[in-house]
């Protein structure tokens, strides 16, 4: 199972227009294997094969659904993920003659791995790169999958895949069909709100219902600039914000994460959207 079929059904339900899906996915692949420079290899490359399939179906598509990244979460590959993805999107738009082609991406979810044996930073680095691409490239949208449940150590289960399809459809109606609709939650501003540097307010945008839960929000992690963890005394929602009360001050600033690690306990949501993973972000 994957999110595509549910995506198509939701778009059809909203527009009344039948949706064609062109499957081009290949499991367990890295961005190096999707390198646009291998296009001339045609069916002997993933990128070339994708272009060939699109051309065989008339050469025009309404948008791209993309769920990939786990294979790039190594210390060697993760630092270059964002630029490889940027080059991929630019090449795809150029080769299809659609400079503003909507690109709907799923932020990778979680991994049931041993954090004492494998470094987690590359996993979060890929998630952060996906988070940043949405703000850096016009027409790119990202939905969070951090609330998904798993079938094995890394693959999400069928109910979660269907939920992601519905989220992608809501975003697709905005980006591909120009409709007024729901965009996913995004942190907007982060700042200290007291003179003792013990309270942090994270203001969110694209809140279409009500942030929840009201109290006991899980998923945030704070370190001072020396890399020492600062315990969070409480985390509560207040309107469109989350307020973190720290157990001690950090006058030189802090680094903030949401969803740090392989398998974080997270709970922040708004209607049908889970809050995205991000970090580290400096707060001063």
Buried (B, 14 or more C-beta within 10 A) or exposed (E): BBBBBBBBBBBEEBEEEEBEEBEBEEEEBBBEBBBBEBBEEEEEBBBBBBBBEBEEEEEEBBBBBBBBBBBBBBEEBBBEBBEBBBBBBEBBBEBBEBEEBBBBBBBBBBBEBEEEEBBBEBBBBBBBBBBBBBEEBEBBBBBBBBBBEBEEEBBBBEEBBBBBBBBBBBBBBBBBBEEEBBBBBBBEEBEBEEEEBBBBBBBBEEBBEEBEEEEEBBBBBBBBEEEEEBEBEEBBBEEBBBBBEBEEBBEEEBBBBBBBBBBBEBBBBBBBBBBBBBBBBEBE
